[in-house]
Amino acid sequence: LPDPRTIGFAPNTHELLVRLFSARGGKAPLDVLTTDGEFHSFRRQSARWEEDARVERRVVPCEPFETFTERYLAALREKTPDIAFVSHVMFKSGLRFDGAEKLASQASPDGMWAVLDVYHSFMAMPCDFSKVADRLFLLGGGYKYAMTGEGAGFIHAPPDFARRPQNTGWF
């Protein structure tokens, strides 16, 4: 990333996820484009928000794997969501989303927010997000491949996005 001042930390990615969604605000329900391959923290939380009509999820299946990235991007073009949330690498299958630049090209502070969950790619493979750091949220942690132990969640928030979360965290 080009600027370390865009990185925030928390004990886990769930806390950062809740803060990020609290900053989006606006109309309810938020239209969220996601996949059926997301990790439990997002899958469970977004399902619960959907029960309370805070979000409406559109879920793109990961399979068939060969066409996943294209199908996700097509769903994005079909109807631009308020938040697009997708894992860079899916935790169950290892499937990789290869459309970060195209995803970021649709993002703006006042339009769609794009979130790439990098938990299962951080320190497991080379990742350079410098070309999209100005438009893409990155959410991850060090517990797996960076071997930091528990309690090391991080978020990269692009400049001018999410300036005033309702849930500010403890510090």
C-alpha positions as CSV (number, residue, x, y, z in Angstrom):
1,L,0.0,0.0,0.0
2,P,1.3,3.5,-0.7
3,D,0.5,5.1,2.7
4,P,0.6,3.4,6.1
5,R,-1.6,6.1,7.6
6,T,-4.6,4.4,5.8
7,I,-4.3,1.3,8.0
8,G,-6.2,0.7,11.2
9,F,-6.1,-2.1,13.6
10,A,-8.5,-4.0,15.9
11,P,-8.6,-7.3,17.8
12,N,-10.4,-8.9,14.9
13,T,-11.7,-8.3,11.4
14,H,-15.3,-8.6,12.6
15,E,-14.9,-5.4,14.7
16,L,-13.6,-3.6,11.6
17,L,-16.3,-5.0,9.4
18,V,-19.0,-3.6,11.8
19,R,-17.3,-0.2,11.9
20,L,-17.1,-0.1,8.1
21,F,-20.8,-0.9,7.7
22,S,-21.7,1.6,10.4
23,A,-19.9,4.3,8.3
24,R,-21.9,3.5,5.1
25,G,-25.1,4.7,6.6
26,G,-27.8,6.1,4.3
27,K,-30.8,4.3,3.2
28,A,-31.8,0.9,4.6
29,P,-31.5,-1.7,3.5
30,L,-28.1,-1.4,2.0
31,D,-27.7,-3.4,-1.2
32,V,-24.7,-5.8,-0.7
33,L,-23.2,-7.9,-3.5
34,T,-21.3,-10.8,-2.0
35,T,-20.6,-14.5,-2.6
36,D,-21.4,-17.9,-1.1
37,G,-17.7,-18.4,-0.3
38,E,-17.2,-15.7,2.4
39,F,-15.7,-16.4,5.8
40,H,-18.0,-17.0,8.8
41,S,-17.7,-13.5,10.4
42,F,-19.1,-11.7,7.3
43,R,-21.5,-14.5,6.3
44,R,-23.1,-14.7,9.7
45,Q,-23.1,-10.9,10.4
46,S,-24.6,-10.0,7.0
47,A,-27.2,-12.7,7.3
48,R,-28.2,-11.3,10.7
49,W,-28.3,-7.7,9.3
50,E,-30.5,-9.1,6.5
51,E,-33.0,-10.5,9.1
52,D,-33.3,-7.0,10.5
53,A,-33.7,-5.4,7.0
54,R,-30.4,-3.5,7.4
55,V,-29.0,-5.1,4.3
56,E,-30.2,-7.0,1.3
57,R,-27.7,-9.5,0.0
58,R,-27.2,-10.6,-3.5
59,V,-25.1,-13.7,-3.4
60,V,-23.0,-14.9,-6.4
61,P,-22.1,-18.6,-6.2
62,C,-18.4,-19.4,-6.4
63,E,-19.0,-22.5,-8.6
64,P,-18.4,-23.0,-11.3
65,F,-14.9,-21.8,-10.3
66,E,-13.7,-21.1,-13.9
67,T,-16.2,-18.3,-14.4
68,F,-16.5,-16.9,-10.9
69,T,-14.6,-13.6,-11.3
70,E,-16.5,-12.8,-14.6
71,R,-19.9,-13.7,-13.0
72,Y,-19.2,-11.5,-9.9
73,L,-18.2,-8.5,-12.1
74,A,-21.3,-9.1,-14.3
75,A,-23.6,-9.0,-11.3
76,L,-21.8,-5.7,-10.3
77,R,-22.5,-4.2,-13.7
78,E,-26.1,-5.5,-13.7
79,K,-26.9,-3.5,-10.6
80,T,-24.4,-1.4,-8.7
81,P,-24.6,-2.2,-5.0
82,D,-24.0,0.1,-2.1
83,I,-21.3,-2.3,-0.9
84,A,-19.5,-5.0,-2.9
85,F,-17.9,-7.5,-0.5
86,V,-15.7,-10.3,-1.9
87,S,-12.8,-12.4,-0.6
88,H,-9.5,-12.2,-2.6
89,V,-9.1,-15.9,-1.7
90,M,-12.0,-18.0,-0.6
91,F,-11.3,-19.7,2.7
92,K,-12.9,-23.1,1.9
93,S,-11.7,-23.6,-1.7
94,G,-8.7,-21.4,-2.3
95,L,-10.6,-19.8,-5.2
96,R,-9.0,-16.5,-6.1
97,F,-11.0,-13.4,-7.2
98,D,-8.9,-11.8,-10.0
99,G,-11.0,-8.7,-10.6
100,A,-9.7,-6.2,-8.0
101,E,-8.9,-3.5,-10.5
102,K,-12.3,-3.8,-12.3
103,L,-14.0,-3.9,-8.9
104,A,-12.2,-0.7,-7.7
105,S,-13.0,1.1,-11.0
106,Q,-16.6,1.1,-9.9
107,A,-16.0,2.5,-6.4
108,S,-16.3,6.0,-5.1
109,P,-16.8,7.7,-1.7
110,D,-20.4,8.8,-2.6
111,G,-21.3,5.7,-4.6
112,M,-20.4,2.0,-4.3
113,W,-17.9,0.9,-1.6
114,A,-15.7,-2.0,-2.6
115,V,-14.3,-4.3,0.1
116,L,-11.8,-7.0,-0.6
117,D,-11.3,-9.5,2.2
118,V,-7.6,-10.3,2.0
119,Y,-7.4,-12.5,5.2
120,H,-6.6,-15.7,3.2
121,S,-4.2,-14.1,0.8
122,F,-2.2,-11.8,3.2
123,M,1.3,-13.3,3.5
124,A,0.2,-16.4,1.6
125,M,0.9,-14.9,-1.9
126,P,2.3,-11.7,-3.3
127,C,-0.3,-8.9,-3.1
128,D,0.2,-5.5,-4.5
129,F,-2.9,-3.2,-4.2
130,S,-1.1,0.1,-4.8
131,K,-3.1,0.6,-8.1
132,V,-6.4,0.4,-6.3
133,A,-5.6,1.7,-2.8
134,D,-7.4,4.9,-3.5
135,R,-10.8,3.1,-4.1
136,L,-10.7,-0.3,-2.4
137,F,-11.1,-1.2,1.3
138,L,-8.9,-4.1,2.3
139,L,-9.8,-6.2,5.4
140,G,-7.6,-8.9,6.9
141,G,-5.6,-10.2,9.7
142,G,-2.3,-11.8,10.6
143,Y,-3.6,-14.9,12.5
144,K,-3.2,-17.3,9.6
145,Y,-0.2,-16.9,7.2
146,A,1.5,-14.0,8.9
147,M,1.6,-16.0,12.1
148,T,0.9,-13.0,14.4
149,G,-1.3,-15.0,16.7
150,E,-4.8,-13.8,17.6
151,G,-5.8,-10.2,17.9
152,A,-4.3,-8.7,14.8
153,G,-7.1,-7.5,12.5
154,F,-6.4,-4.7,10.1
155,I,-8.3,-2.5,7.6
156,H,-7.1,-0.3,4.8
157,A,-9.6,2.5,4.2
158,P,-9.1,4.5,1.1
159,P,-8.8,8.3,1.5
160,D,-12.2,10.1,1.7
161,F,-14.2,6.9,2.3
162,A,-15.9,6.1,5.7
163,R,-14.9,9.3,7.4
164,R,-17.5,9.0,10.2
165,P,-18.4,5.5,11.4
166,Q,-21.2,5.3,13.9
167,N,-19.3,2.6,15.7
168,T,-15.9,4.1,16.3
169,G,-14.4,1.3,18.3
170,W,-12.8,1.8,21.7
171,F,-9.8,3.8,20.4
